[in-house]
Structure formats: structure tokens, C-alpha cells
Amino acid sequence: MKREGLRRVEVWLPVNHHVFRLPPGARAAYIRACINFAEALEEIRERLDRIEAKLESGVLPDSDPSPRKNRVEIDPAAFFDI
């Protein structure tokens, strides 16, 4: 059966591979999910590599270590005197 826009891949696995414990109708869906997971994991690894490179180069996002101005101070005595 020809499926438009799709191609087939044949993979040889050991006889005792865990995928063969699944029912025959569920194997392809499981393998597709594993491939999608691997692609997402690869994207995460690439993003992590970029973050690590920025950290190693010393390029960090701007952060203001000074205390915030316009900070509201609450008087505890007045607060609990309500």
C-alpha cells in the first residue's frame, strides 16, 4: 500500500529486543514514539550545548545585583496591630 508523503524504513533488531514483547499492532506506534522522543532529546541537547557555551564564554543575561528601588517596606508592628 502506497502512503502519500511517507517512506518506509526496515530495521533489524535482535530476537530478544524488548519491542517484540509488544503486540504486533502496537510496535510501529511505539517505535514512532521513540523516534519522536529521540528527536526532542536531540533538540534539548543542542540547546543545552548553546547554554553551556554561553556560560563558558562568560556571556550571561543582564542581572541587577543591586536591591530594587521603590521597594515597599512594611512595618511589622503596624501590620500586626490591625
C-alpha positions as CSV (number, residue, x, y, z in Angstrom):
1,M,0.0,0.0,0.0
2,K,1.4,3.4,-1.1
3,R,1.2,6.1,1.6
4,E,1.5,9.6,0.2
5,G,4.3,11.6,1.8
6,L,5.7,8.7,3.8
7,R,8.6,6.4,3.4
8,R,9.3,3.0,5.0
9,V,12.4,2.1,7.0
10,E,13.3,-1.5,7.7
11,V,15.4,-2.1,10.8
12,W,16.9,-5.4,12.0
13,L,16.8,-5.9,15.8
14,P,17.9,-8.8,18.0
15,V,15.3,-11.5,18.5
16,N,15.2,-10.7,22.2
17,H,14.7,-7.0,21.8
18,H,12.0,-5.6,24.1
19,V,9.9,-4.2,21.2
20,F,9.0,-7.8,20.3
21,R,7.2,-8.1,23.7
22,L,4.6,-5.7,22.4
23,P,1.6,-6.9,20.3
24,P,2.3,-6.8,16.6
25,G,-0.2,-3.9,16.1
26,A,1.4,-1.7,18.7
27,R,5.1,-2.0,17.6
28,A,5.1,0.6,14.9
29,A,3.4,3.2,17.0
30,Y,5.8,2.5,19.9
31,I,8.8,2.9,17.6
32,R,7.4,6.1,16.1
33,A,7.0,7.5,19.6
34,C,10.6,6.5,20.4
35,I,11.9,8.3,17.3
36,N,9.9,11.4,18.2
37,F,11.3,11.3,21.7
38,A,14.9,10.9,20.4
39,E,14.4,14.0,18.1
40,A,13.1,16.0,21.0
41,L,16.0,14.9,23.2
42,E,18.5,15.9,20.4
43,E,17.0,19.4,20.3
44,I,17.3,19.6,24.1
45,R,20.9,18.6,23.9
46,E,21.6,21.2,21.2
47,R,20.0,23.9,23.3
48,L,22.0,22.8,26.4
49,D,25.2,22.9,24.4
50,R,24.5,26.5,23.4
51,I,23.7,27.4,27.0
52,E,26.9,25.8,28.2
53,A,28.9,27.6,25.6
54,K,27.5,30.9,26.8
55,L,28.2,30.1,30.4
56,E,31.8,29.2,29.5
57,S,32.3,32.4,27.5
58,G,31.1,34.5,30.4
59,V,28.1,35.9,28.4
60,L,25.3,35.9,30.9
61,P,21.9,37.7,30.8
62,D,21.9,41.1,32.4
63,S,21.2,40.8,36.1
64,D,21.0,43.7,38.5
65,P,22.6,42.7,41.8
66,S,21.6,46.0,43.5
67,P,18.5,46.0,45.7
68,R,15.3,47.1,44.0
69,K,14.4,50.8,44.3
70,N,10.8,51.6,45.0
71,R,10.7,48.7,47.3
72,V,7.7,48.8,49.7
73,E,8.7,48.4,53.3
74,I,6.1,47.1,55.7
75,D,6.2,48.0,59.4
76,P,5.6,44.7,61.2
77,A,4.3,46.4,64.3
78,A,1.8,48.4,62.4
79,F,0.8,45.4,60.3
80,F,0.1,43.1,63.3
81,D,-1.7,45.9,65.2
82,I,-4.7,45.7,62.9
